[in-house]
Amino acid sequence: MKKCPIALNPTKLVFWMALIGVFGPTNETKGQFYCIPTRFGESPVPPPPDYSKEQFWTALPNRRDGADRTPTGLRDAQDSAMVDVFYVHPTLYTTKPRTEYRWNQDLRDRRLNREIDRLPTLYQASVFNGAGKIYAPRYRQAHYSAFLTPNLEDKEKSLGIAYSDVEAAFDYFLKNYSQGRPFIIAGHSQGTLHAAHLLKRQVIGTPLQERLVVAYLPGMAIPADSLAGLPVCVDSNAVGCFVSWSTYLRGYAPPAYEKALAKAVAVNPISWDLPAPFPAPDTCIVQGPLIPRVRHRGAVLRPFGKNYPGICDAQVVGGMVWVNKPRFWGSFLYRSPNYHSGDINLFYLDIRGNAVHRVRQYVRQR
């Protein structure tokens, strides 16, 4: 079903990149954004990680960490998992740098490392512990300024440092941990950006592609043709493919919609269906069916532990997923139309169940 963009009613964009509010707060939405006033070349690059040392991983299956936690009534299945999960966390480096290393995180920053452990590792990476063994590297993430600067060279260099770590961690994971097992690749926001780049450089068109169960790439606009050679998952049973979505309040489209999201992949994270036709034509946007709250398996909000089923619906509209305002205690305080922070947490149980299901499908087919 197609409708033209005239139906969209954009309002002012509240910009953020990571977990917030009841979904898991960070400094990014507390009004504490900091724009680095100097150029990339004016500050040193922090030392690179050594992935042979456990301190450079926020999650590993052979130790206790936030990725091992589960909501009430569920079980961490990493001990018996048949596949691995390589997860890349979103941006949490957003405030004024406390050291000389401005554009990329110094991995000796214990306070920021703890924030990563207690937020994305707990609230995002843990969603996959029913499906696979979780490996999540620390990396010299780009400061949020990289997404705001008008200097594209600075952006590319900062993100390039971050990506080089993700690729090094993936190489170490393959050589020392995975040992030929199938794997899932997942990320969010900046993590999705690096995960998509990793797929292009290291997986698509190589023997590794046969081992890819699925890639979860929410929170960043991913055009289908940007991952040529890797199909979009068309339903909940598909494997060897990728899914992506960006979540907004019904009726809202961000100012950058035409530039990025109009051609982005959007798969419904409740039904896992890709609306047809895809990709959308130039003049109209594709609208998928509204999947009602009754089919929503559940969100996981703060504090971690309780499951909130049936609080959210979902509908693909263009390159976005629109939701009516989720209903939970205190939800009236949440005023932003941008649900970027909840791309994973709002659909926590839906993603968890889907990952388990796709692993079973992959094993049956192989």
N, C-alpha and C positions, 0 to 999 in steps of 0.2 A: 504494500500500500504506500503510495507516494503523496506527500504534501509539500508545497513550496515554502521556502523560508519566511514568507510573509507572516506565517503563524508564530514565529519566534518573537519574543518580547524581551530583549536584553536589558539588564540593569547593571549597575556599577559592579565591576569585578573586584572581589577581595582576593588578593594574590597570596598564594602559599604553596608549599611544596611537600609537606610531610604530615605526620599524625598530629591531630589537635583535639581540643575540647574533650568531650566525653569519649572520643575515639582514641585519645592518648595525646596529651598536650606537648607541644614543644615551643620554643621561643618564637617560631616563625609566625604564629598568629597571636602573639601577645604584644604586638606593636614594637617588637625588638629587632626588626630587620636592620641590618647595617650594610651600607654600601661602601665597599673599599674605595678610598679616594685616590689611591696610587695605582700605577700600571703593574701588570703581572711581573715584568722584568725588574721591578724595583724591590722585590722581596725575594728571599731565598726559597728554594724548594725543600720541604722537609725530607728527611731520610726515608728511603723505601722500606717496606716491610719485608721480613724474612718469613715466608709461609711455612717453613719447617718448624717454627716456634708457635706453640698454641696461643700465645698472647696476641697473635695477629689474626685470630679468628674469633668472632663474636659468638659463633655456634659451631660445635663439633658433636657428633653423635656419641663419642666415647667419654664425655664428661657432662656434668650437670650445668645447664644454662637455661636462659629464658625460652629457648626453642623447644625445650622438653615439656613445658607446661601445657595443660589442657583445660578447657572449660569443664565444669562439673558434669560428671557422668561419662566422659570420654577418656580414652586411653592413649598414651604415647606408644606408638607401635614401631619405633625406630629399631628396636632390637631384632625384630623379625622381618623388617622391610626388605623387599627384593630390589628396590631402586634407590637412587640417591637424589637429593635435591640441592641444587646450587642456587643460593638466594643472595640478592644484592640489595642492600638497604637504601632507603631514600635519603634526602638531604636533611641533616640536623645541624650542620655548621652554618649558622645564620647570624650570629651576633658578632660584636667587635672582637677581632682576634686578640688573644691574650699574649701571644708570642710574636716573634719576628716573622713567622710563617703565616702569611695572610691569605693567600689564594687557595691553599689546599690544607686540609687538616694535618696537624702534627699528630701522628699516631701514639705519641707519648702523652697526649692530653687525656688524663685519666677521667676527668669530669665528663668530657664529651663521650668517651668510651662507655662510661656508665649509663649515659642517656641512651646510647644506641642499644645497650644490653636490655634496659628496662622498658624501652618503647618499641622500635620496629622488630627487634629480635623476639620479644615476648608477644607483641600484638599482631605481627605479620608472619614472621618465619615459622612460628609455632603452628600456623594453620596447616602446614604440610607434614606434621609429625605423625599423622595417621597413614600417610602414603609412602614416605621415604625417610632415609637418613639425611639429616640436614647439615649442610656445610655452608657457612656464611662468613665470608672474609671481612675483616676490617680493611678499609682502603682509604687512601688520601683523598677523601671526597672533596669535590670542588665547593668552595664557599658559595652561598646563595647569590652573591654578587655576580657570579659567572652567568646567571640567567637574566641579569638586569643590565649589565654593562653594554654600552653602545660599541665598545671595542671588540669586534669579533675575534681578533687575534688573541686577546686576553682570554676570552671565553674558550676558544679552541685549545689553548695551551693548558689552562686550568683543568678542563674536562679531559684533556689528553693524559695528564698526570694521573687523574683518577682512574681512567680506563686502563692505563698500563698496569695498575695494581690488580684490577679485576681480571685481566687476562693472565697475569702472572699467577694469581690465586687459582684460576681455572686450570692452568697447566699443571700446577702442583697437585690439585685435586685429582686430575686424570692420572697422573703418574704414580701417586702415592696413596690415594684413598679409593678411588672408584674401581680401578682394576677391571675394567671391561663391563661394568654393570650399566644397565639403562639409567637415564637420569632425566630429571625435570629441571628446567631453568626458570627462575622466577625473580621478579624485582618489583619495585614501585618507584615512580617518579624518577629522580636521577638514577636510581638503581635500574629502572626499566630502560632508560637511555643506554646505559652501559651493557645491560643484558642483550638488548637488540643488536648493538654493535658487536658483541661477542658472538652472537648467532651468525652474523654476516661474515665475520672474519675467521671463525674457528669451526663452525658446525655445518652450515649450509654448503652442500656440494662436496662434503668430505665423508669418509666412513663413519664419523661420529653421528651423522644425521640419522643413521639407522638405530642409534641408541637413544635418540631423543623421544621421550614419551609425549611431552607437551611443554610449551612455554607459556607462562602466565606473565603478561606485560601490561598491567594496568597503570593508570595515572600519567600517561604521556601519549600524545597523539602519534600513532604508528600507522602510516599509510601502508596498504597491503603491498604496493609495489616496492616499498623500502626493504622488504624481506623476500625478494624474488627467489623462488626455489623452495620456499617454505609456505605451505598453504595455511589459510585461516581455518580454524576448526568450525565446521558448519553445524555441529550439534554436540550433545554431551558425550557421544560415543567415540568421536574422532580422536585419533592419536597421530603423532608425528606432525603436529601442526601448532599454531599459536592462537591465543586469545588476548584481546585487549579491550579496555573500556575506560571511560572517564565519566564520573558521576556528578550530576547537577540537579538542582531543584526543577521540577516540571515548569516549563515556560521560560526557562532561562538559557541563554547562550552567551558565552564570554565574548568580549570584544574581538579576540583573536580567532573567532570561530571560522571565518572564511579562509584565513591564512593557514590554519592547522587542522582543526577538527572536522571541517567539511568533508575531507577525504580520508579521515582516520577510520581504522577498524573499530567497530563497536559490537561486541558480543554480549548478549544479555546474561549477567552473572547469576540469574536464578534459573532460567530455562536452558541456557547455554546455546541458544539458537542464533544463527546469523540471518538477519532478514534479507530477503531477496527483493529487487535485484541488488547485487553488490559487485563493484562499488557503485555509489550513487551517481546518477547523471549530473551534469553540470548545473542544470536549472532547478532541480527539485531534490529534496532530501527523502531518504527512505525512512519509513516509519514501520517498526515492528509491532507485534501485539503487546498490549499491556499485560504483564504477568502479575497477578494480584498477590496481596500480602499473604493469603492463605498458603501460597506455595513457597514462601520465604522460610528457609530452614532456621535462620537465626543470625543475629549480630552478636558480637562480643565487644562490650563497652568497658569503660572504667568504672570500678576496679575490675581487673581481669578475673574471670572465673564463671560468671553467670552468663547463660545463653538467653538471648531475647528473640524468640521466633515470632514471625508474623508482624514485624513492625515496619516492613519495607516492601514496596512493590518495585517494579523496574520495567522500563520500556526503552528500546533503542529508537532514537530519533536522530537521523544523520549519523555523525560520528560520535554521538554522545549517548549516555544512558541517563534518562530522566527518571526521577523518583518523586512521588508525592512526599511531603515532609514526614520522615519517620516518626513514629509515636513511641516515646519512652518517657520515663519520669525525668522532668527537667528539659524536655526537648523544646519547650517554648522559648528557652533562653538562647537557643541556637538560631541565629538570624541570617547567616550567610547562605546565598544560593549555590555556593560552590562546595561540593561534598568530596573534594579531592582527598581530604583527610580520612574519609570513610570508604575509599575505593575497595579496600580489603576488609576492614572491620565490619562494615555494614552487611557484608555477604560472607562472613567468616565461615559459618557452617555450610553454606552453599559451596564455597570454594573447597572446603575440606572434603566434603562428600564427593565433589566432582573429581578431585585429584585422586582419591581412592578408587573411584570408578574407572577413570582413564588408565590407571596402572593395571587394573584387572583386565581391561580391554586389551592393553598392549601385550600383557603376558599371554592371553588367549591367542592373539593373532601371531605371536612369535613361537 
